Amino acid sequence: MLDPITRFQDLLVAAERIDRAYLAEPTAFCLATVGAGGSPSARMLLLKGVDQHGFVFYTNLESRKGRELNAAPMAAMCFHWQPLESQVRVEGRVTPVSDDEADAYFASRPRASQLGAWASDQSRPMAQPGDLEERLAEYEARFAGAAVPRPRFWSGYRLVPERIEFWRNRPGRLHDRELYERAADGWKVTRLYP
């Protein structure tokens, strides 16, 4: 039996091989966090890495998701690959990535995305249309002819999974569901009714 991380990586490779006309972004997932008073909050993100240590994504630390993850460092991810008729749900604790890891990933991003990270006051109210473009022009001028450094308010998180559920479509809604739960000696696997 494959461990759940390897099983996920194999599914992701299969998703990445699908024609982009049928699956535009195979690394897309829904991230759910917990807001003030326990209210749920969900949004779509892109997975930037996965290994035995967890699932990595990046964001503005001062955004709504960043503030929620700082206050309650637990999250859930859901990947859905319709052409594969598969879904994976991941739940666990969230920890910050190292500065070196965040710096390396930020340096690999297109310059426009680097500048956009500086310009966007993510999740905060915009006073008037055009404010974002003005801020972008300011940062383009500020970093003209130079490398764009990673802002201190921009970094990544690693979701360290406690539970990973694999779902596969079957006729008559008799879907396959396998739940992996972290145990002291590895992973406990349970089959679930659909």
Summary of the structure (lengths in Angstrom):
residues: 194
radius of gyration: 18.8
end to end distance: 21.2
largest distance: 59.8
contacts: 515
relative contact order: 0.17
helix: 31%
strand: 37%
